[in-house]
Amino acid sequence: MTWAIFPTNEHTRAVIELMTSLQAAGSERAMVIVGGALLEDAVEQTLRERLLNNLGLVNNLVDIDRPLANMGPQIDLLHLLGAFDEKTRSAMKGIAGVRNFFAHNLNVSFASQDKKLQNALSRLTLHENRTHYPHHLFGPDSDTLIEPVTKPKSGLS
């Protein structure tokens, strides 16, 4: 079973537009932080919808400074609940790793050879052998083309 992270083509286009405009502005940090925040919000919303309708108990687990307050454990729990496969879990954890690296290191770029960043980037493989984003409900593909992936200056493939 696969769950929607961004449930409509409009959501997908909005994310693409935001990321493209931030990239064009030359701010890798802003692109990574905003993109990570979008994923973090979607993951928390998905987890909240998956759990039983017990707001007090859910908040006790998911709110700030609670056991499932961070995106990493939320991603792992959603995977264990069957929300997405291991390849998707790995890619989502990769996005979280890239976001955390940029958030906690002031002088970095995608060209950085830091092992933590390179390991996180190496997990971003969902686009491989695909031409279109998957449809969130029906069939394997939507009508939204995946943008070409540009290689970082580091030569990462």
C-alpha positions as CSV (number, residue, x, y, z in Angstrom):
1,M,0.0,0.0,0.0
2,T,1.3,3.5,-0.9
3,W,0.0,6.7,0.6
4,A,0.1,10.1,-0.9
5,I,2.6,12.5,0.5
6,F,1.5,15.4,-1.8
7,P,-2.0,14.2,-2.9
8,T,-2.7,16.2,-6.1
9,N,-1.0,17.4,-9.2
10,E,-1.5,20.9,-7.9
11,H,0.5,20.1,-4.8
12,T,3.2,18.6,-7.0
13,R,3.3,21.6,-9.3
14,A,3.4,24.0,-6.3
15,V,6.4,22.1,-4.8
16,I,8.2,22.2,-8.2
17,E,7.5,25.9,-8.6
18,L,8.8,26.7,-5.2
19,M,11.9,24.6,-5.5
20,T,12.6,26.0,-9.0
21,S,12.2,29.6,-7.9
22,L,14.4,29.1,-4.8
23,Q,17.1,27.4,-6.9
24,A,16.9,30.2,-9.5
25,A,17.4,32.7,-6.7
26,G,20.7,30.9,-5.9
27,S,19.8,29.8,-2.4
28,E,20.6,26.1,-2.0
29,R,20.0,26.5,1.8
30,A,16.5,28.0,1.4
31,M,15.6,25.4,-1.2
32,V,16.7,22.6,1.1
33,I,15.2,24.0,4.3
34,V,11.8,24.8,2.7
35,G,11.7,21.5,0.8
36,G,12.5,19.7,4.0
37,A,9.8,21.6,5.9
38,L,7.2,20.7,3.2
39,L,8.1,17.0,3.6
40,E,8.1,17.2,7.4
41,D,4.6,18.7,7.4
42,A,3.3,16.1,4.9
43,V,4.8,13.3,7.0
44,E,3.3,14.5,10.2
45,Q,-0.1,15.0,8.5
46,T,0.1,11.5,7.0
47,L,1.0,10.0,10.4
48,R,-1.8,11.9,12.2
49,E,-4.3,10.6,9.6
50,R,-3.1,7.0,9.9
51,L,-3.4,6.9,13.7
52,L,-6.6,6.4,15.5
53,N,-8.7,9.5,16.1
54,N,-7.5,10.2,19.6
55,L,-6.1,13.7,19.4
56,G,-4.8,13.8,23.0
57,L,-2.8,10.6,22.6
58,V,-1.6,11.4,19.2
59,N,-0.4,14.9,20.3
60,N,1.3,13.2,23.3
61,L,3.4,11.3,20.7
62,V,3.8,13.8,17.9
63,D,4.0,17.3,19.4
64,I,7.2,19.1,20.1
65,D,9.5,17.4,22.6
66,R,7.5,14.2,22.4
67,P,8.8,10.7,21.3
68,L,7.7,11.1,17.6
69,A,8.3,14.8,17.3
70,N,11.1,14.4,14.7
71,M,10.6,13.5,11.1
72,G,13.0,10.5,11.1
73,P,11.0,8.4,13.6
74,Q,7.8,9.5,11.9
75,I,9.1,8.2,8.6
76,D,10.2,4.9,10.2
77,L,6.8,4.4,11.9
78,L,4.9,5.2,8.6
79,H,7.1,2.6,6.9
80,L,6.3,0.0,9.6
81,L,2.6,0.8,9.2
82,G,2.9,0.0,5.4
83,A,2.6,3.6,4.2
84,F,5.5,3.2,1.7
85,D,8.2,0.8,0.7
86,E,11.8,0.7,1.8
87,K,13.1,2.6,-1.2
88,T,10.7,5.5,-0.5
89,R,11.6,5.4,3.2
90,S,15.3,5.6,2.3
91,A,14.8,8.5,0.0
92,M,12.7,10.4,2.6
93,K,15.4,9.8,5.2
94,G,17.9,11.1,2.6
95,I,15.9,14.3,2.2
96,A,15.8,14.7,6.0
97,G,19.5,14.2,6.2
98,V,20.2,16.8,3.5
99,R,17.9,19.2,5.3
100,N,19.6,18.6,8.6
101,F,23.0,19.0,7.1
102,F,22.2,22.4,5.6
103,A,20.3,23.5,8.7
104,H,23.3,22.8,11.0
105,N,26.3,23.8,8.8
106,L,26.6,27.4,7.7
107,N,29.2,27.1,5.0
108,V,27.9,24.2,2.8
109,S,26.6,23.7,-0.7
110,F,25.7,20.6,-2.7
111,A,29.3,20.5,-3.9
112,S,30.5,19.7,-0.4
113,Q,32.3,16.4,-0.1
114,D,31.3,15.9,3.5
115,K,30.5,12.2,4.1
116,K,27.2,12.9,5.9
117,L,25.9,15.0,3.0
118,Q,27.1,12.6,0.3
119,N,25.5,9.6,2.1
120,A,22.2,11.5,2.4
121,L,22.3,12.5,-1.3
122,S,23.1,9.0,-2.4
123,R,19.7,7.9,-1.0
124,L,17.8,10.1,-3.4
125,T,17.1,7.5,-6.1
126,L,13.3,7.5,-6.6
127,H,13.6,9.3,-9.9
128,E,15.9,6.6,-11.4
129,N,14.3,4.7,-14.4
130,R,11.1,6.9,-14.2
131,T,9.9,9.6,-16.5
132,H,6.8,10.8,-14.6
133,Y,5.8,11.3,-11.0
134,P,3.8,8.3,-9.6
135,H,0.1,9.0,-9.3
136,H,-1.0,9.2,-5.6
137,L,-4.0,6.9,-6.0
138,F,-4.3,5.2,-9.3
139,G,-1.7,3.3,-11.3
140,P,2.0,3.9,-11.4
141,D,2.3,7.3,-13.1
142,S,0.7,10.7,-13.1
143,D,0.8,13.1,-16.1
144,T,3.5,15.2,-14.4
145,L,7.0,14.8,-15.9
146,I,9.9,14.4,-13.6
147,E,12.3,17.3,-14.1
148,P,15.8,16.5,-15.3
149,V,18.2,15.8,-12.5
150,T,21.2,18.1,-12.6
151,K,24.5,16.7,-11.2
152,P,26.1,18.6,-8.3
153,K,29.6,20.0,-8.9
154,S,31.0,17.1,-6.8
155,G,30.3,14.7,-9.6
156,L,27.8,12.7,-7.6
157,S,25.8,10.5,-9.9
